[in-house]
Amino acid sequence: MKTILIAHNYNEISFAAMSYHLAHDLADKGHRVIFMSHNPYFPEKKVIQKENGEIIVFSWSTTKRPTSLKDFLWYAKIHYQYKPEVIIGHFVGSNISVIVSKIASLGKVKTYEYYHTLSNQIVTDLKGINIKQKLLFLRKKWFYYLFCDTIICPSELAKNDLRNFYKLNKGSVILNPMVDRFVAKSVMDSNNINISYLGRLDPSKGVLEMIEAYLKYKEVNPNSKIVINIAGGGQLESEIVAMANNNTGIKYHGVLSYDFIDSYLNTSHFAIIPSKVDNLPTVGLEAMMNKTPLLISSTTGLTNYMTDGRDCFIFQPTVVDMIAVFERVDSLQLDDIVQMSENARTSFLAKYSIKTYCDNFSSIFQ
């Protein structure tokens, strides 16, 4: 039995559910799992006994981002009490858990850090790199180099980004999973073709270019059935809201709570991911889980695991290419969309189930 520490959010329904279910799978396999949860916050430790193992859930010493000396000391006590042999780090708190455990164990602990966000995506959204950002990138590089044994990349694109940007060959690809919440596909409206965007409204996401392409397409094809739905918030929100208000074919739905994501995607004929650069977009997995095929940019990591014309249409993230993909969609019969819908669901089950993810990750500890 190993003691494995996971730094993430102990949450069963959000993106962090991947870690929640991994913790339970590892405990079922006989391991002891220490879970450092940032959100939700647990004022007292929570112990979950399994037949062969256990999960012990802690939160940090504060509800804020764990970055202070107090947080370091808090975690050090947990490390010396439980002496984890493996650390799996995501986002908030992973720096502390990885660094403290690596030093305290004299390098013996095995550390696995997640590479969720591509460097090029950060640069695109910041519209360049200033001195502060250069220092942050340098700090991250030394963190990876000195303290991380393996960097888990959710796509081959992320692994290449790690190699090219940070000059590190520590990447190992394990595809992110998604909890299967699917019940049934909603009846598709044959009067419109609903293409839905869900995500951040930031420059790297290509939403403005998507809208420009749609408006140009509608000028030439005024009878098109395509309706564009947009949900999310970010840097470009006010600009996109103004464009939606001036065009009846574009509907802005605001920022959706997690409870409404499935119904939003389930009632769509297609989900569109027009990103200029992106890792393995979670919305793509949620769409396929909901039997919704994708219109997806070739510059996302998810594209490498899909088949054009089967479960998606792939395009370059340019206005010209997006106009072309709208033409492809408009030429489809409803039966064609239904078949792509079935294929999207099949692809999800084959590659992105929680079981597949847990089996792939736990094989590391054999």
Secondary structure, 3 states (H helix, E strand, C coil): CCEEEEEECCCCCCCCHHHHHHHHHHHHCCCEEEEEECCCCCCCCEEEECCCCEEEEEECCCCCCCCCHHHHHHHHHHHHHHCCCEEEECCCCHHHHHHHHHHHCCCCCEEEEECCCCHHHHHHHHCCCCHHHHHHHHHHHHHHHHHCCEEEECCHHHHHHHHHHHCCCCEEECCCCCCCCCCCCCCCCCCCEEEEEECCCCHHHCHHHHHHHHHHHHHHCCCCCEEEEEECCCCCHHHHHHHHHCCCCEEECCCCCHHHHHHHHHCCCEEEECCCCECCCHHHHHHHHCCCCEEEECCEHHHHHCCECCCEEEECCCHHHHHHHHHHHHCCCHHHHHHHHHHHHHHHHHHCCHHHHHHHHHHHHC
